[in-house]
Amino acid sequence: MFGANSSLPDPIELVALDLVRNVRRRYRIAASFDLFGMIVVETRWGRIGADGQAQRHAFTDRAAAERHIAAMMRRRGTAETRIGVPYRPMAVAGDRTESV
């Protein structure tokens, strides 16, 4: 299946902030291998400071996982028309995030 040396996409951390409108949202996508060699894409979202929600999808091939990540990113790209605030990327360093 997949070798241990296969690289996966870096985690993606997005934030939508509008303090005047009280919009404080975060969105994170991270991919990893499970014990059976499948690629697991975990998506976490919610209000900043809250536990939020999470969803995991398992894929047998990298192309399917990348298509799923791309679809999630396309949806985040429409945030400005849906919620009035665009998501902006944050640099992910371990468990810390910094504004880019």
C-alpha positions in Angstrom: 0.0 0.0 0.0 1.8 3.1 1.3 5.4 3.3 2.5 6.2 4.9 5.8 8.3 7.5 3.9 5.3 8.7 1.8 4.7 12.3 2.6 1.3 13.8 3.2 0.1 17.3 2.8 0.9 19.7 5.6 -2.0 20.6 8.0 -4.1 23.5 6.9 -5.4 26.0 9.5 -7.8 28.7 8.5 -9.4 31.4 10.6 -12.3 33.8 9.9 -12.4 36.8 12.2 -14.7 39.8 12.3 -14.8 41.1 15.9 -17.5 43.7 15.1 -19.9 41.0 13.9 -18.7 38.5 16.6 -17.5 36.0 14.0 -14.6 33.9 15.3 -14.3 30.7 13.3 -11.5 28.2 12.8 -11.1 25.3 10.3 -8.3 22.7 10.3 -7.6 19.9 7.9 -4.9 17.4 8.7 -3.9 14.1 6.9 -2.2 11.1 8.6 -1.7 7.4 8.1 -3.6 4.9 10.3 -2.3 1.6 11.5 -3.5 -0.2 8.4 -1.8 2.2 5.9 -4.9 4.2 4.9 -4.9 7.9 4.7 -7.1 9.6 7.3 -8.2 13.2 6.6 -9.4 14.8 9.8 -11.4 18.1 9.6 -12.0 20.2 12.7 -14.1 23.3 12.8 -15.9 25.6 15.2 -15.8 28.8 17.2 -12.3 29.8 18.3 -11.9 28.8 21.9 -14.6 26.1 21.8 -14.2 22.3 21.3 -15.9 22.5 18.0 -16.7 19.4 15.8 -14.5 16.9 13.9 -15.0 14.5 11.1 -12.6 11.8 9.8 -12.6 10.2 6.3 -10.3 7.3 5.3 -9.0 6.9 1.8 -7.0 4.1 0.2 -5.2 6.3 -2.3 -3.5 9.7 -2.1 -5.4 11.1 -5.1 -8.8 10.6 -3.4 -7.5 12.2 -0.2 -6.2 15.2 -2.1 -9.5 15.5 -4.0 -11.4 15.6 -0.7 -9.0 18.2 0.8 -9.4 20.3 -2.4 -13.2 20.1 -2.2 -13.1 21.3 1.5 -10.8 24.2 0.5 -13.1 25.2 -2.3 -16.0 25.4 0.1 -13.9 27.5 2.5 -13.2 29.8 -0.4 -16.9 30.7 -0.6 -17.1 31.8 3.1 -17.1 35.5 2.3 -20.3 35.2 0.3 -21.9 32.8 2.9 -20.8 34.3 6.3 -19.5 37.7 5.2 -15.9 37.0 6.3 -13.2 35.3 4.3 -11.0 32.6 5.9 -7.3 33.4 6.0 -4.5 30.9 6.4 -2.6 30.5 9.6 0.9 29.0 9.8 0.8 25.7 11.7 3.8 24.9 14.0 3.0 21.8 16.1 -0.1 22.7 18.1 0.5 26.5 17.8 -0.9 28.7 15.0 0.4 32.0 13.9 -1.0 34.5 11.4 0.5 34.5 7.9 
